[in-house]
Amino acid sequence: MKLRKDKWKIVKLGDVCEIDPSKKEISDLPVDTLVSFAEMADLEEHKSYFKYSKEKLLKEVKTTGLSYFKDNDVLLAKMTPCYENGKSGLARGLLNGIGFGSTEFFVLRGREMLPELIYHLIESDLFIDKGKLMMLGTTGRKRLMKDFIANYEIPLPPIEEQKQIAALFQSIETAVEKVEEQEKNLKALQKSLADGLLKPEPEFGNLLNNNNCKTTSIGEIAECDKKYPEHEKEVEYFVGLENIEAENFQLQGFGLIANGTTFTKRFVKGDVLFGKRRAYLKKVAVADFDGICSGDILVIRAKPKKMLQGLLPFYISSDAFIQHAVSTSAGSLSPRTKWKDLAELEVSVPDLKTQEKILEIFTQLQTSMQQLKLQKTTLKQLKQKLLNEILSEP
């Protein structure tokens, strides 16, 4: 793709886009016309296409202050933190070609600029970073101003070059979607295999049979909240339930002990952390550093010669374990389960040699998912780099 940036002209976004088009253009439509309705939650972060959560009659939304848009318009979240997180999208496939949505959307309609290029412009790091500096309002309620969008200067390519650029970014988006689909399939496979381990008749391909499995309990293969010699080491980090994400074994951030915390429970790298409060949230993680954690987190470790530590999180994250945790929880607002109840769950566990074979397969799956995650990150970084180069002034 050959671009002649020296031939591009510098324009203001407001000169090539209509911002927040008027509802007057649909004033003649019947009031019983069915239209699509988009809530803020419908928009994804850095993804152009999104699904609409609701349908409404035109008479329900026409005279409100809701955002109005048509097919090929671009939606941009104006409020923090949605704007900073890249919530935006291309309106496509609307009922009768018309949509309404949150008052917290800006609607951009291209005049001399392709909608695909408008979308990629407003979800670029360059645009978002500059917009963050211009937001007004109090903390947690900041909004992007219409003037920022209208006066934002961009280099405008001729329409044929716009088509080439849009096609390039579409190819990158398609590649990302394919990687995400592969990730999804591998996660589903991993989940299915983990659930099979705790079935009444455990399954894992052809590895399990009556000769290499023994009926026992969770309490016989694992221990919880014990104190170990390694807990005497100095640690810097703490984690709460908010740092554990469902169906993702990796901790999502941490806090610094130096900044203050009331947590005292210790864990070390490799321990399994399970959220005992609202167990239905399926919060399971494997610690990748030493630290302290909330009292609402159970620190679980495999018993030597009974269970491989690397295999334990797959047992703890299985549907059978989660369902048992939910059924043994007590409390109305914040139900909690207890280890003594979890420990009673009956399971059939293979011998250590068979466990090693099973763990090897899970490890291969995890490695493949990490490679896909890296591939996705690389594609997204490539897209941002190209966007920055294209959107920078010639």
N, C-alpha and C positions, 0 to 999 in steps of 0.2 A: 504494500500500500504506500503510494507516494503522495505526501501532503505538501502543498505549496503554502506554508504558513506566512510567507512574505506577502502573499496576495490577500490574506484574511484581513477583515476590518474589525476594529475594536468597537463594541457596542455595549449599551446597557441592557441588562436582561429585560427590563421593563419595556424596552423598545421593540423586542422581538417576541415577547410573550404578553398575553393578557393575564392579569392577575385577578383572581376571584371574579369570574364572569358573572353578569347579571342574570337573575332568574327571569327577567322580562322576555327572554328569547323562547321560553316555554309557556308563556302566558295563555296561548290558545289551545294547549293540550287539555284533553278531558281530565277532570279531577279524579276519575277512577283509574287512571293510568298507573300500572304497577311499575315501581322503580326499585333499584338496588339501594341498600343502605349499608354504609361502611362505618364501623366504629374504630376508634384508635387501635384497639387490640387486633383488628383485622390486618393492619399493616405490619409487615415484618421488617427486620433490620437489614438494610442493604440487599433487599430482594425486590425486583421490579414488579412481579406479579403477586396478587393477593386475592383471597376469596372474600366474598361479602357475607356477613353473618345474618343479615335480615333482608326482608322485602317489605316495602310499605306502599300505600296508595299515595298518589301525588297530593291529594287534599290534606293528608296528615303532615306533610313536610313543607309544602309550597310557601306558606306564609310565616314560617319560622325563621330563626336566624342561622339555621344549619347551613353547612357548606353545600354548594350545588356544583355538579360537574357532569361531563359527558364522556363518552368513549374517546380515548386518546388524550384526555387531560391527565395532568400529573399532580398527585397529591403530595404535600409536604407537611409533616408535623411541625407546628410552630412553638410548642411548649417544651420546657425542660422536664424530664431528661430524654423525652422521645426524639427531639430534634438532634441532640448530641449523639444519640445511639443510631442515627441513620434511618429513622422510620419515614419511608416515602414509598411511592408506588405509581405504576401506570394503570390508569383505569381502562379496563378492557372487558368485553362481554357483559356489559350492563343490561339490565332488563329494559327493553325499549330504548336502549342507548343512553339512559339517564341514571344518575346516582345522586344521593344526598348523604351527608355524613357529619361527623363531629365538627363543632364550631372551631376546634383547634387545628383544622387543616387550612393551609393555603392551597388554592387551586391555580395551576399554571397551564395556560393553553397557548401552544406555539403558533406564531404567525409566520416567521421566517426561519423557524428552527424546528427540527423533527422532535416529536415528543420523547423518543428514545434518548436523544442527546440531552434534552432538558433534564430527564430523569438522572442520567449518569452525571450530569453537572452538579445537581443538588445533593447527590449522595456521595460526592467526592470528599475526601479529607480536607482538601483545600477550601472548598465552600463551607463545610461544617465548621472548620477551625476559625475561619474569619467571622462566621455568623455568631459563634459563641461569644466573641468579644463585643458584639453589638446588641446582645439580648438585654432587655429591660425587665425590671420587676424585682420582687424580693426573692430570697433563697428558696428554691423549691417551686417557685411560681414564675420563673422567668420565661419571657416569650420573645421570639424573633419578630422584628418589626417589618412591615410591608415595604417601608422605604429602603431597607437593606437589600431586599430582593430586587426592587425596581431599579436601584442605582448600581447594582453589582455589575462590574465590567467584565466582559468575556471576549475572546477572539472568536469571530463568527466565520466558519468555513462556508464555501459555496455548497449548495444543496447536494451535489454529487459526492463531495467529500464527506459531508455529514452522513450520507448513506453508508459510505465505506467505514467510517468510524463506528457508527451504530452497529454494523454487521460484525466488526471486530469485537466489540464489547459483548454482543449477543453470543458469540462463539465462546468467550470466556465464561459467561454466565451458564451456558449449556454444559460446559466442562465441569463447573462447580456443582451443578445439579446432579450430574452423573456420579461424581465422587460422593455427594451426600446420599444418593440412593444406595451406593455400595456400602457406605457406613451404616445406613439404616438396616440393610439386609444382614450385615455381619452382627450388628447388635441384636437383631431378632434371633439369629442363629445361636448366639451366646446365651441369650435369655432362655431359649428353648432347651438347650443342653443343661443349663443350670437347674431349670425346673424339673427336668427328667431325673436328676440325682435324688430328689426328695419325693418322688412318686412312691406309692405303696409298694410297687414292684419297680425299683430304680432302673433307669434306662440311660445308657450313654453309648450309642452305637452298639457294637457287639462286645464291649469290654466288660460288662457287668453280668454276673451270674450268681447262682446260689453258693457256689464254691468259694468265691472271693469276696463276698459281702457278708457283713454281720450286723444284726439288728442291735441298736444301742440308742443313746439319747444325745441331744446336743450338749448336755452337761457333762457327758462322758468324754467328749472329743474336744471340748473347749472350756476355757475358764474366763471369768469376767471381773474387771475392776480390781485385779490383784496388784500388790506392790512388788516390784522387782528391783534388784540392785541397780539397774541402769537408770532408775528413776531419780537417783541422787545427782545426776548430771545437771549442770546449768542449762536452762532452755530460754529461748527468746520469744517464742510464738505461742498464741492461743487460738483455738477455734471454737465457734459456736455452731448451733444447728443451721444458721444461715450460710455457713461455709460448706455444707454438704448438699449435694444436688441429687435428685432421684435418678437412678440408673446410670450414674456416672461415678466410678470408683475414685476419681481424682478429687482432692479437696479444692474447693473454689475460693481460694484466698485464706487470709489469716489476720489476726491482730497482733500488735506488739505488746508484750508484757510490760515493757517500760512505760507504756502509755496508761497502764492501769487495767486491772481486771479482778473480778471476784472469784474466778474459776480456780480450782485447786487439783482437779483430777489429772493424773499424769498418763501420757502415752508415749510410745516410741515408734520410730519408723517401722512400718510393716504391720502394726496393730490394725485390727478392723474396728472402725468407729460406726456405731449404729444409733440412730436417733430413736430413743425410747418414747419420746412424746409425739403423739399423733403418728403412730407407726405406719399408718396407711400412706404417708408421704414417701415411704420407701427410701429413707435417707441412709445410705450405706457408703462408706469410703474407706480406702486404705491409706493410712498415714504415710506421707512421703518425707516427713521430718519429725523430730522429737518435739513435744510441747505439752501444754495443758489444755483441757477442754471443759465445756459446760457439763454440769451434773446431769443434764438431760441426754447425754451421750454415753452409751455403754462402750467400754474399751474391752474388746474381745480378742483372745489369743488362743491359738490351737494348742492342745496338750501334746507334748512330744511323744512320739511313737504311736499316737492315735490318729492324728490328722496333720497334713501338710499345711503350714500357715498360708501358703499361696493359694490353696484350694478353698480355704475357709470363707472368703468373701462371697464365693459363688453359692455356698450353702446359705449364708446369711441373707443374701439378696433374692433368694428363690421365692416364688409365690407361696409355697407351703409355709415357709418360715414367717413371711410377712403376715399371712392370714392368721397364723397362730399368735403372733404378736398383737394383732388387732383384737382378736377374740379374748385375749387375756388382759387387755388394757382396762383401766378403771378411771373414772372421772368424767364429768360432763363436758366442760369447756376445753380442757386440755388433757385428754385421756393418755395415761402412761402405762407401759407394761413394766414388768420386773424380770430380772435375770432368773430368779428362782422358778418363775413360770415358763420362761423361754427354755430353760435347761431341761424341762420335762418333755419337750417335743421328741417323739420317737423318729429315728431315722435309720436307714440301712447304709452302712459305710463300707467301702471296699478296703482291701489291705493296702499297705503303703506302696507296694510295687505297682498296683493298679492305679492308685492315686497319682503316682508320678506320670503315668501315661496320660491320664486325664488332664493333669495340670499342663503337660506339654502342649496339648491341643488348645487349651484355653490361652496359654502364653502365645501361641502362634496367632490366634484370633486377635489378641490384644495388640500384638506387634503390627498386624495388618491394619487394624483400626488407627493406630498411631501414625502409620505411614500415610493413610488416607487423610488424616487430619493435617499432616504436614503438607501434603499435596494441595489440599484445599487452601491452606494459609498462603502457600506460594502463589497460587492462582489469584487470590484476592490481592496480594501485594503487587503482583504484576499489573493487575487492573488499575490499582491506585497510582502506580508509577506512570502508566500510560496516560491516565487521566491528567495527572499533574503536568506531564510534558505537553499534552494537547491543549490544556486550558491555560498554560502560561503564555504570556504575551510573546508574539513573534519578535 
